[in-house]
Amino acid sequence: MIPTFKHGVKTKGRKKDTENMTFEEYPVGDFVYIPLLQHIGKPAIPLVEVGAKVKCGTKIGEADGFISANIHSSISGEVTGIVDMPCATGLPSPHVVIKNDYKYETDFLDPIQKPTKAEILDRCKEAGIVGMGGATFPTIVKLMPKTEVKALIINGCECEPYITVDYRLMLEKAAEVLKGIELVKCALGVNKVYFGIESNKPDAIDKLREVNTDGEIEFCKLKTKYPQGGEKQLISAITRERVPKGGLPSDLGYVVFNVSTVYALYEAVYLGQPLISRYMTVSGNGIKRAANLHVRIGVQLADVVEYLGLKEDVVKVVLGGPMMGISLHNFKSTTTKGSSSLLLLTEKEIREIEPTPCINCGRCAKACPMFLLPMVTDRAILNGDVEGANKSYAMSCIECGCCAYVCPARRPLVQSQRLAKKLIRKNKLTPA
Amino acid sequence: MKTKFLVSSSPHIGSNLTTKKIMLHVIIALGFPVIASTVIFGLYSLFIVLLAVGASVLGETLYNLIRKRPNTVPDLSAVVTGLILGMNLPPTVPFYVPIVGGIFAIMVVKMLFGGLGQNFANPAATARIFLSLAWPVQMTKFMNPLNYSNGAKDFVAGFTKTYVTSATPLVAIKDSIEVGGISSLNLLDMFLGRIGGSIGEVCSLTIIIAAVYLIVTKVIDWKILVTYVVTCAVLALAFYKDGYLYVLPTILSGGILFAGVFMLTDYTTSPRTELGRIIFAVFAGLFTMIVRRFGGMPEGACYSVLLANLIVPFIDKIVKPKPFGYVKPKKERKKKANV
């Protein structure tokens, strides 16, 4: 029996298009637009003015408080403006516009060969590292837990369909990822490491095992099931422990890191390179050439799709995975620290929402990895019953999308859960 | 470059299953017993089933026309209701019985309560009970299976002549409960459907094939069916004298298998959680066997469906899954008063 969590769905993997694609450097165009809000928390404070000369790695935004992150220039050139534009999430954010001089001069931090705990923490903060699995939570917060840490869990599941960047990273940069794990271990002061990988990536596990010399890392092959990479589900699969309702992994003494984040930390410490680029899968039937790109932060998505060739029959553009990503209405937004994939989907790949009446089949409840009753919340919130939605534990929802995925009535169940959560917060109800 | 795209909340992909596909699976599954019963009781029984389907579809269309609502027939749920109702009728009923039944099932039991997904009672079961009250004589006239030894002449005879009515195995069971011991029943005949009974319920073999089909396609939950049948079997052991003789005849006769596969598993009128559905099936089994053993009628499957439907809201209220990582709130202990 391969360990896994309870419930969840088996999705169509659709990773074939890009899983054998090695990383390809994306050539940046004339301008980059670097958002100062790329993380959860407050936007960074701009440090540069129009006309300033910057290099790759020059700090252009200073973290505003603890829950925030530094922002660095991803190219060398001249700042031509600081404009307000909506980010991919729809939230407005100031963007620093930089004109490319194509010299790519670097202004990195000093590489550290034998880092101490303090140096790692400092570097993590300075390099503006955030969780790169999609949540973009400032990593420094995770590295300074208030409670004792039993073990570190590395998330290499990549359970979202289409995306293959983490898989390629584990294959191509196995040694670097493992070095990054050493850094996190040092910063947290833990020995035990669990490395969770879905069973559909056996060669990544083999490769990591081959390169690994650290006896404290336990590689856990987990069932290929969505959302295996969800923090709570991952912990439950590996340790059989459940994060208490409304709690965090740290309540159990675990800290979860995504492989991409670990790799970013490696780059920041050993190469001195701040978080100015990331790996991104561009896939879907709507793109002429699917690819795993190494993109700099702040590249307009329009340029990326033009580079790879857009097909006419694209009907939906998704930034992030198809289960939890955000659909875009244009290509004006840019790559950020959290954009793990850009999907160009055709009519056949997506599922339109045409809600028909709920037939009470119970499939959503059977799929929900948080053991909720999505149909109850859906019904309550559509009737304006916020209290009822709260009583059906809407606040526990992780918005993974399993319920809506399986719903034969094609109801937008995640949307109603989100609405419920929003209204519960607005009405200041205590989560049930 | 194209500049307009669909924008919606995640997830952006989904399974291919739709309500219509589920209904289609059920219709395919119902096809097995329909074919069997046509062979067993002749073409007239198929005619009855089709009339019930036609009436159900007509009822839904009419209701939507009257209420000026979009046509909901394409979701095929009315066809399923019609089929199930038709198969619950004796094979000799006059043609107007399935018509009235189909319209009643859809317009009164389903649509008046809000249509698909909103009705609290199984339309087919309720309609059958309604028909039994309206035409008690016609609704209990059962016939023997056709005898093909004289050629296929009888196959179409149902339209013109009235068949000789006969007792069903249920009556034989009912008559012998006080005495104990039944010898007149041939289990193989009951399994293959060479017995009297309602159109769809006689051939256990095809119902089991349909059940396997529905379980494999993940349309129904096997737990409801198994729990229901096992409950009935255990109660047969307990209720009847020499109970072990009655276990198989009880399950193979009447509507237990049919109700377990097609009626109790109806999503709308069963509880929403797995545990709830098991409790529901236990109660349905209990109701069935109480009617059969202690009630005035030989058959209780249909009544049990309706009765079990009525306790669904109660089950749903009590059986609520605890969310992931649920921690029992600590009860505040009363401080002992200082002495």
Interface residues (C-beta under 8 A of the other chain):
Chain A: V9 T11 K12 P161 K232 S236 R242 V243 P244 K245 G246 G247 A302 V305 E306 L310 E312 V314 V315 K316 V317 V318 P322 M323 M324 G325 I326 S327 L328 H329 N330 F331 L343 L345 E349 I350 R351 E352 I353 T356 P357 C358 I359 N360 C361 G362 A365 K366 P369 M370 F371 L372 L373 M375 V376 Y393 S396 E399 G401 A404 Y405 V406 C407 P408 A409 R410 P412 V414 Q415 R418
Chain B: M1 K2 T3 K4 F5 L6 V7 S8 S9 S10 P11 H12 I13 G14 S15 L17 T18 T19 K21 I22 D75 G115 L116 G117 Q118 Y267 T268 S270 R272 T273 E274 R277 K320 P321 K322 P323 F324 G325 Y326 V327
